[in-house]
Amino acid sequence: MRPLLICDCDEVLLHFVGPFQDYLAQSHDITLSLDSFALSGNMRHADGSQVNSRDFMPLLESFFDTHMTTQTPAPGAAAALERIATIADIVILTNITERHALVRSGELARLGMPYRVMGNNGPKGIPVAALLKEYKPSRVVFIDDLPTHHSSVRACAPGVHRLHMVADPRLRPLIPRAPHADVRIDDWAVALPHILKFMER
């Protein structure tokens, strides 16, 4: 069986925070600061008042409805996946609604990443374990920017090699290395040989 790459999308393959900041400012007169990675806690209206946490998900859904096309690829992501695809299957596992996953699939293909996209809600350990049963891969690499997903995958699929990656340089200091990841690599140029070495050995 071929190896399998299971890869997150936002802040791994595509930049998210920058386009989301622009959307909030232009469409809602909301400022998103990067004081911490708690996005909903860092959003403020023009009068300085904090955006209510219950409004975060509607704003996020609206962004994906109307501005997904403003997201740009992380440097080297498309080329790296193209190389990996010569030896492995690739699944993009992204916490997004199924409706938005269909749009994201087309958008990723347009940007040179025409791979299977799976929408998800919540921790990723269970869907990763399900993908292992489906593909029966020889080796598996999981990539995500959020430490909680690495912990979930470790619990549900401990044999998976977990690579922690944060694409936006501004976010890297805000997200400490995931304690349950095997390695932290934030640059696709460095991650690619690491992934290939793991899959091919």
MARVEX-428705 format. One record per residue: residue number from 1; y negated, x, z of N, C-alpha, C in turn. Coordinates in nm, 3 decimals. Example, Ala and Ser with C-alpha at 12.3 -4.5 7.8 and 13.67 -1.06 7.14 Angstrom:
2
PT; 1; 0.569; 1.319; 0.780; 0.450; 1.230; 0.780; 0.330; 1.320; 0.780;
PT; 2; 0.225; 1.285; 0.708; 0.106; 1.367; 0.714; -0.003; 1.290; 0.787;
This chain:
201
PT; 1; 0.120; 0.083; 0.000; 0.000; 0.000; 0.000; -0.126; 0.087; 0.000;
PT; 2; -0.232; 0.031; -0.057; -0.359; 0.103; -0.060; -0.428; 0.096; 0.075;
PT; 3; -0.515; 0.193; 0.101; -0.601; 0.182; 0.220; -0.697; 0.064; 0.203;
PT; 4; -0.764; 0.031; 0.313; -0.858; -0.082; 0.313; -0.986; -0.042; 0.386;
PT; 5; -1.099; -0.071; 0.324; -1.229; -0.057; 0.389; -1.282; -0.196; 0.421;
PT; 6; -1.312; -0.220; 0.549; -1.374; -0.344; 0.592; -1.515; -0.308; 0.639;
PT; 7; -1.614; -0.358; 0.569; -1.751; -0.309; 0.588; -1.849; -0.423; 0.613;
PT; 8; -1.934; -0.406; 0.711; -2.044; -0.497; 0.736; -2.147; -0.484; 0.622;
PT; 9; -2.243; -0.574; 0.618; -2.344; -0.571; 0.513; -2.482; -0.533; 0.565;
PT; 10; -2.540; -0.618; 0.653; -2.678; -0.595; 0.697; -2.690; -0.468; 0.781;
PT; 11; -2.780; -0.381; 0.740; -2.805; -0.250; 0.801; -2.686; -0.156; 0.791;
PT; 12; -2.597; -0.185; 0.695; -2.492; -0.090; 0.655; -2.497; -0.072; 0.504;
PT; 13; -2.485; -0.182; 0.431; -2.497; -0.178; 0.285; -2.636; -0.217; 0.238;
PT; 14; -2.696; -0.315; 0.305; -2.829; -0.362; 0.267; -2.923; -0.350; 0.386;
PT; 15; -3.048; -0.314; 0.360; -3.150; -0.317; 0.464; -3.182; -0.462; 0.496;
PT; 16; -3.194; -0.490; 0.625; -3.223; -0.626; 0.668; -3.354; -0.636; 0.746;
PT; 17; -3.375; -0.551; 0.842; -3.489; -0.568; 0.933; -3.622; -0.560; 0.859;
PT; 18; -3.638; -0.465; 0.768; -3.763; -0.453; 0.694; -3.795; -0.578; 0.614;
PT; 19; -3.702; -0.626; 0.529; -3.728; -0.751; 0.456; -3.749; -0.871; 0.549;
PT; 20; -3.678; -0.875; 0.662; -3.695; -0.985; 0.756; -3.834; -0.981; 0.820;
PT; 21; -3.880; -0.861; 0.853; -4.017; -0.846; 0.905; -4.118; -0.900; 0.805;
PT; 22; -4.103; -0.861; 0.679; -4.197; -0.905; 0.576; -4.195; -1.057; 0.560;
PT; 23; -4.076; -1.114; 0.562; -4.062; -1.259; 0.550; -4.131; -1.331; 0.665;
PT; 24; -4.108; -1.285; 0.787; -4.169; -1.350; 0.904; -4.321; -1.343; 0.897;
PT; 25; -4.372; -1.227; 0.858; -4.518; -1.210; 0.853; -4.581; -1.295; 0.744;
PT; 26; -4.520; -1.294; 0.625; -4.580; -1.362; 0.511; -4.560; -1.513; 0.514;
PT; 27; -4.445; -1.558; 0.563; -4.413; -1.701; 0.557; -4.443; -1.776; 0.686;
PT; 28; -4.449; -1.703; 0.799; -4.464; -1.773; 0.928; -4.571; -1.712; 1.019;
PT; 29; -4.638; -1.607; 0.973; -4.739; -1.540; 1.054; -4.680; -1.495; 1.188;
PT; 30; -4.557; -1.443; 1.182; -4.486; -1.393; 1.299; -4.468; -1.243; 1.285;
PT; 31; -4.494; -1.171; 1.393; -4.475; -1.026; 1.395; -4.343; -0.993; 1.463;
PT; 32; -4.264; -0.910; 1.399; -4.140; -0.861; 1.459; -4.158; -0.713; 1.489;
PT; 33; -4.167; -0.679; 1.617; -4.180; -0.539; 1.656; -4.041; -0.481; 1.677;
PT; 34; -4.034; -0.349; 1.680; -3.906; -0.281; 1.698; -3.906; -0.204; 1.830;
PT; 35; -3.944; -0.274; 1.936; -3.942; -0.213; 2.069; -3.799; -0.201; 2.121;
PT; 36; -3.714; -0.290; 2.077; -3.572; -0.286; 2.111; -3.498; -0.355; 1.998;
PT; 37; -3.364; -0.358; 2.007; -3.289; -0.421; 1.900; -3.267; -0.570; 1.925;
PT; 38; -3.322; -0.622; 2.031; -3.312; -0.767; 2.058; -3.414; -0.839; 1.972;
PT; 39; -3.377; -0.871; 1.850; -3.474; -0.920; 1.752; -3.547; -1.045; 1.801;
PT; 40; -3.473; -1.140; 1.858; -3.538; -1.265; 1.898; -3.640; -1.243; 2.009;
PT; 41; -3.621; -1.141; 2.091; -3.714; -1.114; 2.198; -3.836; -1.037; 2.155;
PT; 42; -3.837; -0.989; 2.032; -3.947; -0.906; 1.982; -4.032; -0.977; 1.878;
PT; 43; -4.017; -1.109; 1.868; -4.092; -1.186; 1.769; -4.207; -1.260; 1.836;
PT; 44; -4.328; -1.244; 1.780; -4.446; -1.307; 1.841; -4.531; -1.377; 1.734;
PT; 45; -4.586; -1.491; 1.773; -4.680; -1.563; 1.688; -4.812; -1.488; 1.681;
PT; 46; -4.900; -1.535; 1.592; -5.029; -1.468; 1.573; -5.112; -1.469; 1.701;
PT; 47; -5.094; -1.570; 1.787; -5.171; -1.576; 1.912; -5.112; -1.490; 2.023;
PT; 48; -5.003; -1.418; 1.991; -4.941; -1.329; 2.088; -4.828; -1.390; 2.168;
PT; 49; -4.808; -1.519; 2.156; -4.701; -1.585; 2.231; -4.565; -1.551; 2.170;
PT; 50; -4.466; -1.543; 2.255; -4.331; -1.508; 2.209; -4.266; -1.626; 2.140;
PT; 51; -4.196; -1.599; 2.031; -4.123; -1.703; 1.961; -4.006; -1.748; 2.047;
PT; 52; -3.990; -1.877; 2.060; -3.881; -1.931; 2.141; -3.747; -1.887; 2.084;
PT; 53; -3.656; -1.850; 2.172; -3.525; -1.799; 2.127; -3.450; -1.902; 2.044;
PT; 54; -3.473; -2.032; 2.070; -3.401; -2.135; 1.993; -3.450; -2.142; 1.849;
PT; 55; -3.565; -2.082; 1.819; -3.618; -2.083; 1.683; -3.566; -1.967; 1.599;
PT; 56; -3.496; -1.872; 1.664; -3.452; -1.752; 1.592; -3.353; -1.786; 1.480;
PT; 57; -3.248; -1.861; 1.512; -3.147; -1.891; 1.412; -3.202; -1.971; 1.294;
PT; 58; -3.287; -2.073; 1.316; -3.346; -2.140; 1.199; -3.427; -2.046; 1.111;
PT; 59; -3.500; -1.954; 1.172; -3.577; -1.857; 1.093; -3.483; -1.765; 1.015;
PT; 60; -3.375; -1.723; 1.079; -3.278; -1.636; 1.012; -3.213; -1.709; 0.896;
PT; 61; -3.172; -1.834; 0.919; -3.109; -1.913; 0.813; -3.206; -1.932; 0.696;
PT; 62; -3.332; -1.957; 0.728; -3.433; -1.975; 0.624; -3.452; -1.847; 0.543;
PT; 63; -3.447; -1.733; 0.611; -3.457; -1.606; 0.540; -3.344; -1.592; 0.439;
PT; 64; -3.222; -1.620; 0.484; -3.108; -1.607; 0.393; -3.113; -1.712; 0.282;
PT; 65; -3.172; -1.828; 0.310; -3.187; -1.931; 0.207; -3.280; -1.887; 0.095;
PT; 66; -3.388; -1.820; 0.131; -3.497; -1.800; 0.034; -3.529; -1.654; 0.001;
PT; 67; -3.487; -1.558; 0.087; -3.533; -1.420; 0.068; -3.421; -1.317; 0.067;
PT; 68; -3.298; -1.359; 0.049; -3.189; -1.263; 0.045; -3.207; -1.162; -0.069;
PT; 69; -3.272; -1.206; -0.176; -3.292; -1.117; -0.291; -3.392; -1.005; -0.262;
PT; 70; -3.462; -1.012; -0.148; -3.556; -0.904; -0.115; -3.487; -0.789; -0.043;
PT; 71; -3.361; -0.806; -0.007; -3.289; -0.698; 0.061; -3.252; -0.589; -0.039;
PT; 72; -3.270; -0.465; 0.001; -3.243; -0.351; -0.087; -3.126; -0.270; -0.033;
PT; 73; -3.054; -0.200; -0.122; -2.936; -0.125; -0.078; -2.974; -0.005; 0.011;
PT; 74; -2.889; 0.024; 0.107; -2.901; 0.148; 0.182; -2.875; 0.264; 0.087;
PT; 75; -2.947; 0.374; 0.102; -2.929; 0.488; 0.011; -2.784; 0.534; 0.005;
PT; 76; -2.732; 0.541; -0.116; -2.597; 0.594; -0.138; -2.485; 0.495; -0.116;
PT; 77; -2.516; 0.372; -0.071; -2.410; 0.277; -0.037; -2.329; 0.236; -0.159;
PT; 78; -2.396; 0.197; -0.266; -2.325; 0.149; -0.384; -2.237; 0.258; -0.445;
PT; 79; -2.290; 0.378; -0.455; -2.212; 0.489; -0.512; -2.093; 0.523; -0.424;
PT; 80; -2.112; 0.520; -0.293; -2.002; 0.550; -0.201; -1.890; 0.448; -0.215;
PT; 81; -1.926; 0.319; -0.218; -1.823; 0.216; -0.231; -1.753; 0.224; -0.365;
PT; 82; -1.826; 0.259; -0.469; -1.764; 0.274; -0.601; -1.656; 0.382; -0.597;
PT; 83; -1.685; 0.492; -0.528; -1.586; 0.600; -0.516; -1.468; 0.556; -0.430;
PT; 84; -1.496; 0.492; -0.318; -1.389; 0.446; -0.229; -1.298; 0.346; -0.300;
PT; 85; -1.357; 0.262; -0.385; -1.280; 0.158; -0.456; -1.176; 0.217; -0.551;
PT; 86; -1.187; 0.345; -0.584; -1.086; 0.406; -0.671; -0.954; 0.429; -0.598;
PT; 87; -0.959; 0.429; -0.464; -0.835; 0.453; -0.388; -0.805; 0.343; -0.287;
PT; 88; -0.899; 0.252; -0.265; -0.882; 0.154; -0.157; -0.934; 0.017; -0.197;
PT; 89; -0.885; -0.085; -0.129; -0.943; -0.218; -0.139; -1.064; -0.226; -0.047;
PT; 90; -1.160; -0.312; -0.081; -1.284; -0.324; -0.004; -1.311; -0.472; 0.024;
PT; 91; -1.340; -0.501; 0.151; -1.383; -0.635; 0.191; -1.512; -0.622; 0.270;
PT; 92; -1.612; -0.700; 0.231; -1.739; -0.705; 0.305; -1.729; -0.819; 0.404;
PT; 93; -1.724; -0.785; 0.534; -1.712; -0.884; 0.641; -1.848; -0.897; 0.709;
PT; 94; -1.916; -1.008; 0.684; -2.055; -1.022; 0.725; -2.076; -1.151; 0.805;
PT; 95; -2.150; -1.142; 0.914; -2.177; -1.260; 0.995; -2.286; -1.344; 0.930;
PT; 96; -2.240; -1.434; 0.848; -2.326; -1.517; 0.766; -2.247; -1.643; 0.731;
PT; 97; -2.314; -1.754; 0.706; -2.242; -1.876; 0.674; -2.168; -1.862; 0.541;
PT; 98; -2.065; -1.943; 0.522; -1.990; -1.938; 0.397; -2.080; -1.968; 0.277;
PT; 99; -2.174; -2.060; 0.299; -2.269; -2.093; 0.191; -2.350; -1.970; 0.152;
PT; 100; -2.399; -1.898; 0.252; -2.475; -1.778; 0.223; -2.386; -1.664; 0.173;
PT; 101; -2.260; -1.664; 0.216; -2.168; -1.559; 0.170; -2.149; -1.565; 0.018;
PT; 102; -2.148; -1.687; -0.038; -2.136; -1.701; -0.184; -2.256; -1.639; -0.254;
PT; 103; -2.375; -1.664; -0.200; -2.496; -1.606; -0.258; -2.494; -1.454; -0.241;
PT; 104; -2.454; -1.409; -0.123; -2.449; -1.265; -0.096; -2.351; -1.194; -0.188;
PT; 105; -2.240; -1.259; -0.219; -2.143; -1.199; -0.310; -2.207; -1.169; -0.445;
PT; 106; -2.282; -1.266; -0.497; -2.350; -1.244; -0.624; -2.459; -1.141; -0.615;
PT; 107; -2.529; -1.139; -0.503; -2.638; -1.043; -0.486; -2.584; -0.901; -0.474;
PT; 108; -2.475; -0.884; -0.400; -2.415; -0.751; -0.389; -2.362; -0.704; -0.526;
PT; 109; -2.302; -0.795; -0.601; -2.254; -0.759; -0.735; -2.370; -0.714; -0.823;
PT; 110; -2.482; -0.784; -0.813; -2.601; -0.747; -0.891; -2.649; -0.607; -0.856;
PT; 111; -2.628; -0.568; -0.730; -2.673; -0.437; -0.683; -2.565; -0.330; -0.695;
PT; 112; -2.458; -0.361; -0.769; -2.355; -0.261; -0.795; -2.243; -0.257; -0.693;
PT; 113; -2.228; -0.366; -0.615; -2.121; -0.371; -0.514; -2.042; -0.501; -0.530;
PT; 114; -1.958; -0.510; -0.635; -1.889; -0.636; -0.668; -1.757; -0.652; -0.592;
PT; 115; -1.764; -0.664; -0.461; -1.643; -0.668; -0.380; -1.630; -0.803; -0.309;
PT; 116; -1.514; -0.828; -0.257; -1.488; -0.953; -0.185; -1.580; -0.963; -0.063;
PT; 117; -1.643; -1.078; -0.045; -1.730; -1.103; 0.069; -1.670; -1.215; 0.154;
PT; 118; -1.658; -1.189; 0.284; -1.609; -1.288; 0.378; -1.717; -1.320; 0.480;
PT; 119; -1.753; -1.447; 0.492; -1.845; -1.488; 0.596; -1.773; -1.498; 0.729;
PT; 120; -1.846; -1.475; 0.836; -1.787; -1.477; 0.970; -1.892; -1.527; 1.069;
PT; 121; -1.844; -1.570; 1.185; -1.933; -1.610; 1.293; -1.876; -1.558; 1.424;
PT; 122; -1.947; -1.466; 1.488; -1.900; -1.413; 1.615; -1.829; -1.280; 1.601;
PT; 123; -1.753; -1.240; 1.703; -1.685; -1.110; 1.703; -1.594; -1.094; 1.581;
PT; 124; -1.576; -0.970; 1.539; -1.503; -0.945; 1.414; -1.359; -0.900; 1.433;
PT; 125; -1.314; -0.887; 1.557; -1.178; -0.839; 1.578; -1.072; -0.928; 1.519;
PT; 126; -1.083; -1.059; 1.540; -0.982; -1.152; 1.489; -0.977; -1.154; 1.337;
PT; 127; -1.092; -1.165; 1.266; -1.083; -1.160; 1.119; -1.034; -1.026; 1.067;
PT; 128; -1.065; -0.916; 1.135; -1.012; -0.787; 1.092; -0.860; -0.786; 1.105;
PT; 129; -0.809; -0.836; 1.217; -0.664; -0.842; 1.235; -0.599; -0.928; 1.127;
PT; 130; -0.665; -1.037; 1.089; -0.612; -1.123; 0.984; -0.609; -1.052; 0.850;
PT; 131; -0.712; -0.972; 0.822; -0.715; -0.895; 0.697; -0.603; -0.791; 0.694;
PT; 132; -0.570; -0.734; 0.807; -0.460; -0.639; 0.813; -0.328; -0.706; 0.777;
PT; 133; -0.309; -0.827; 0.824; -0.187; -0.901; 0.791; -0.183; -0.936; 0.642;
PT; 134; -0.301; -0.967; 0.587; -0.308; -1.005; 0.446; -0.282; -0.888; 0.353;
PT; 135; -0.350; -0.776; 0.379; -0.345; -0.662; 0.287; -0.231; -0.564; 0.318;
PT; 136; -0.188; -0.558; 0.443; -0.088; -0.460; 0.487; -0.124; -0.319; 0.439;
PT; 137; -0.244; -0.273; 0.471; -0.291; -0.145; 0.417; -0.226; -0.026; 0.487;
PT; 138; -0.227; 0.087; 0.417; -0.173; 0.210; 0.474; -0.266; 0.266; 0.581;
PT; 139; -0.397; 0.258; 0.558; -0.498; 0.302; 0.654; -0.618; 0.209; 0.643;
PT; 140; -0.693; 0.195; 0.753; -0.805; 0.102; 0.754; -0.926; 0.168; 0.818;
PT; 141; -1.041; 0.153; 0.752; -1.169; 0.195; 0.809; -1.257; 0.071; 0.824;
PT; 142; -1.316; 0.056; 0.941; -1.408; -0.054; 0.970; -1.547; 0.006; 0.995;
PT; 143; -1.650; -0.050; 0.930; -1.786; 0.000; 0.946; -1.877; -0.115; 0.989;
PT; 144; -1.957; -0.093; 1.094; -2.051; -0.195; 1.139; -2.163; -0.126; 1.216;
PT; 145; -2.278; -0.195; 1.224; -2.391; -0.138; 1.297; -2.395; -0.182; 1.444;
PT; 146; -2.322; -0.288; 1.480; -2.332; -0.342; 1.614; -2.215; -0.297; 1.702;
PT; 147; -2.243; -0.237; 1.816; -2.136; -0.189; 1.905; -2.038; -0.298; 1.947;
PT; 148; -2.085; -0.420; 1.965; -1.995; -0.527; 2.010; -1.880; -0.551; 1.913;
PT; 149; -1.905; -0.535; 1.785; -1.798; -0.557; 1.687; -1.694; -0.446; 1.692;
PT; 150; -1.736; -0.324; 1.722; -1.639; -0.215; 1.737; -1.549; -0.241; 1.858;
PT; 151; -1.606; -0.293; 1.965; -1.526; -0.326; 2.083; -1.426; -0.437; 2.051;
PT; 152; -1.470; -0.536; 1.975; -1.383; -0.647; 1.938; -1.269; -0.599; 1.849;
PT; 153; -1.299; -0.514; 1.753; -1.195; -0.464; 1.663; -1.097; -0.375; 1.739;
PT; 154; -1.148; -0.295; 1.830; -1.059; -0.210; 1.911; -0.961; -0.295; 1.990;
PT; 155; -1.008; -0.408; 2.041; -0.922; -0.496; 2.120; -0.817; -0.567; 2.036;
PT; 156; -0.855; -0.609; 1.915; -0.766; -0.690; 1.831; -0.686; -0.611; 1.729;
PT; 157; -0.738; -0.496; 1.689; -0.673; -0.414; 1.586; -0.695; -0.266; 1.619;
PT; 158; -0.631; -0.217; 1.725; -0.662; -0.083; 1.776; -0.631; 0.032; 1.680;
PT; 159; -0.548; 0.009; 1.580; -0.515; 0.116; 1.487; -0.620; 0.140; 1.380;
PT; 160; -0.723; 0.059; 1.377; -0.828; 0.071; 1.276; -0.924; 0.185; 1.313;
PT; 161; -0.962; 0.265; 1.214; -1.061; 0.371; 1.236; -1.200; 0.309; 1.230;
PT; 162; -1.277; 0.322; 1.338; -1.404; 0.251; 1.351; -1.521; 0.348; 1.336;
PT; 163; -1.604; 0.322; 1.235; -1.719; 0.406; 1.203; -1.847; 0.327; 1.231;
PT; 164; -1.928; 0.378; 1.319; -2.054; 0.312; 1.356; -2.165; 0.366; 1.267;
PT; 165; -2.236; 0.277; 1.197; -2.342; 0.317; 1.105; -2.462; 0.225; 1.119;
PT; 166; -2.583; 0.283; 1.121; -2.708; 0.207; 1.124; -2.795; 0.260; 1.011;
PT; 167; -2.819; 0.179; 0.910; -2.884; 0.226; 0.787; -3.033; 0.254; 0.805;
PT; 168; -3.104; 0.171; 0.880; -3.250; 0.184; 0.893; -3.282; 0.293; 0.996;
PT; 169; -3.351; 0.401; 0.956; -3.382; 0.508; 1.052; -3.462; 0.462; 1.173;
PT; 170; -3.540; 0.356; 1.158; -3.619; 0.307; 1.271; -3.531; 0.243; 1.379;
PT; 171; -3.416; 0.193; 1.339; -3.327; 0.126; 1.433; -3.232; 0.222; 1.504;
PT; 172; -3.209; 0.337; 1.445; -3.108; 0.428; 1.499; -3.133; 0.466; 1.645;
PT; 173; -3.258; 0.496; 1.684; -3.279; 0.528; 1.826; -3.263; 0.409; 1.919;
PT; 174; -3.269; 0.287; 1.864; -3.260; 0.167; 1.946; -3.117; 0.122; 1.971;
PT; 175; -3.024; 0.173; 1.890; -2.884; 0.132; 1.902; -2.802; 0.253; 1.942;
PT; 176; -2.762; 0.266; 2.066; -2.682; 0.380; 2.108; -2.546; 0.378; 2.040;
PT; 177; -2.484; 0.493; 2.035; -2.352; 0.502; 1.973; -2.256; 0.404; 2.039;
PT; 178; -2.183; 0.331; 1.957; -2.087; 0.233; 2.007; -1.978; 0.305; 2.086;
PT; 179; -1.957; 0.269; 2.211; -1.858; 0.340; 2.292; -1.716; 0.326; 2.241;
PT; 180; -1.688; 0.220; 2.165; -1.552; 0.199; 2.115; -1.539; 0.232; 1.966;
PT; 181; -1.640; 0.298; 1.910; -1.628; 0.350; 1.773; -1.566; 0.490; 1.779;
PT; 182; -1.498; 0.528; 1.673; -1.439; 0.661; 1.666; -1.542; 0.766; 1.628;
PT; 183; -1.644; 0.724; 1.554; -1.744; 0.820; 1.506; -1.872; 0.745; 1.473;
PT; 184; -1.986; 0.812; 1.486; -2.115; 0.755; 1.445; -2.167; 0.841; 1.330;
PT; 185; -2.184; 0.779; 1.214; -2.241; 0.845; 1.096; -2.338; 0.747; 1.033;
PT; 186; -2.465; 0.783; 1.024; -2.567; 0.691; 0.974; -2.605; 0.714; 0.828;
PT; 187; -2.542; 0.808; 0.762; -2.578; 0.846; 0.625; -2.454; 0.833; 0.537;
PT; 188; -2.466; 0.757; 0.428; -2.351; 0.738; 0.340; -2.305; 0.868; 0.275;
PT; 189; -2.397; 0.960; 0.253; -2.357; 1.088; 0.193; -2.263; 1.165; 0.284;
PT; 190; -2.280; 1.148; 0.415; -2.192; 1.214; 0.512; -2.069; 1.128; 0.540;
PT; 191; -2.087; 0.998; 0.540; -1.976; 0.907; 0.570; -1.869; 0.909; 0.461;
PT; 192; -1.910; 0.923; 0.335; -1.814; 0.915; 0.225; -1.702; 1.018; 0.237;
PT; 193; -1.731; 1.147; 0.249; -1.620; 1.242; 0.260; -1.536; 1.220; 0.385;
PT; 194; -1.597; 1.174; 0.493; -1.521; 1.144; 0.614; -1.421; 1.032; 0.588;
PT; 195; -1.467; 0.926; 0.520; -1.380; 0.812; 0.491; -1.267; 0.852; 0.396;
PT; 196; -1.302; 0.926; 0.291; -1.201; 0.967; 0.193; -1.095; 1.056; 0.258;
PT; 197; -1.139; 1.147; 0.343; -1.045; 1.236; 0.410; -0.949; 1.157; 0.497;
PT; 198; -1.002; 1.059; 0.570; -0.917; 0.976; 0.655; -0.817; 0.894; 0.572;
PT; 199; -0.865; 0.837; 0.462; -0.779; 0.750; 0.382; -0.674; 0.827; 0.304;
PT; 200; -0.704; 0.949; 0.265; -0.616; 1.024; 0.176; -0.517; 1.114; 0.250;
PT; 201; -0.536; 1.136; 0.379; -0.447; 1.230; 0.448; -0.311; 1.166; 0.477;
